[in-house]
Amino acid sequence: MEVNYKHDDWGEQGRISALDDQNEIGYLVWKVKNSKLWLADLMIHDESNRGKGIGTKLLNELDKIAAQYKADKIWGTTSSEDLPVHRFYRKNGYSVQVINNEGYLEK
């Protein structure tokens, strides 16, 4: 499967879409504030597309956006109990902490 990545940048916020032909198979939403880049949402729609490197590639694209905006940190939140998601972020260089039943990620 060949996946293409489409960037929509609306000035300090945007979306990266992972496309198989013209069909969106995943996305990442981001926003920059106070020199920090907030990873608002990352989703791979169909479980059959998970584990294929698409989410990792979306995060790699996010690193480029962070550099473009000179963000000194990427951060976000996740479910405190979603351990597979915690492993995914850790594998991609993020630290994940659970505080007061909320998962926080940072790179």
C-alpha distance (Angstrom), angle and dihedral (degrees) to the residues before:
residue distance angle dihedral
M1 . . .
E2 3.80 . .
V3 3.78 113.6 .
N4 3.79 124.3 -163.2
Y5 3.78 124.8 -162.6
K6 3.80 122.6 -139.5
H7 3.80 121.1 -164.5
D8 3.79 123.4 -151.4
D9 3.80 110.2 -172.4
W10 3.79 117.3 -176.2
G11 3.81 96.1 177.1
E12 3.80 114.1 -75.4
Q13 3.78 91.8 -1.0
G14 3.75 135.3 56.0
R15 3.76 152.6 132.9
I16 3.78 134.8 -106.9
S17 3.80 115.0 -152.8
A18 3.81 124.3 -159.8
L19 3.79 107.7 -146.2
D20 3.80 131.6 -166.0
D21 3.81 100.8 -163.7
Q22 3.82 99.7 -41.9
N23 3.81 96.6 -32.4
E24 3.78 118.8 103.5
I25 3.81 109.6 -128.5
G26 3.80 97.0 171.7
Y27 3.79 144.9 -7.7
L28 3.77 145.7 -164.8
V29 3.83 124.5 -149.5
W30 3.80 120.8 -157.8
K31 3.80 142.1 175.4
V32 3.82 133.4 -169.5
K33 3.80 120.7 -139.9
N34 3.80 130.2 160.9
S35 3.84 93.4 -7.9
K36 3.80 90.9 -54.0
L37 3.78 126.2 109.4
W38 3.80 114.9 -140.7
L39 3.79 116.6 -151.8
A40 3.80 97.0 -147.0
D41 3.81 99.7 178.9
L42 3.79 141.0 -8.7
M43 3.80 121.0 -173.0
I44 3.79 136.7 170.1
H45 3.82 101.6 -163.8
D46 3.81 103.2 -151.1
E47 3.80 121.3 44.5
S48 3.82 89.1 -140.3
N49 3.84 87.5 68.2
R50 3.79 94.5 51.0
G51 3.79 118.7 102.5
K52 3.82 92.2 31.3
G53 3.81 97.4 104.4
I54 3.80 95.9 -101.2
G55 3.81 94.7 119.9
T56 3.80 90.6 45.8
K57 3.81 90.1 52.2
L58 3.81 90.2 49.4
L59 3.82 89.0 53.5
N60 3.82 90.2 48.0
E61 3.80 88.7 53.7
L62 3.81 88.3 49.3
D63 3.83 89.4 55.3
K64 3.82 88.5 58.1
I65 3.81 90.7 51.4
A66 3.81 90.8 49.1
A67 3.81 89.2 53.7
Q68 3.81 91.2 46.8
Y69 3.82 91.1 54.3
K70 3.84 92.8 38.0
A71 3.81 89.9 -123.5
D72 3.80 111.6 176.9
K73 3.80 93.9 -155.6
I74 3.80 141.2 22.7
W75 3.78 114.2 -149.7
G76 3.77 141.5 164.6
T77 3.77 145.5 149.8
T78 3.76 133.9 -104.8
S79 3.77 138.8 173.9
S80 3.79 111.7 -67.3
E81 3.81 90.7 -136.3
D82 3.82 101.5 44.8
L83 3.81 97.8 102.0
P84 3.85 95.7 170.5
V85 3.82 88.6 57.2
H86 3.82 90.2 47.9
R87 3.83 89.1 53.2
F88 3.82 90.7 48.8
Y89 3.81 92.8 53.6
R90 3.81 92.9 43.7
K91 3.82 89.9 50.5
N92 3.79 86.9 55.4
G93 3.81 95.2 52.2
Y94 3.80 101.4 -92.4
S95 3.77 126.0 130.1
V96 3.81 114.1 -134.0
Q97 3.78 123.7 -159.7
V98 3.79 130.7 177.0
I99 3.81 114.0 -141.7
N100 3.80 122.9 170.8
N101 3.83 92.7 -14.0
E102 3.81 93.0 -52.5
G103 3.81 125.4 109.9
Y104 3.80 115.9 -135.6
L105 3.78 123.6 -167.6
E106 3.76 128.1 -166.4
K107 3.78 139.5 174.1
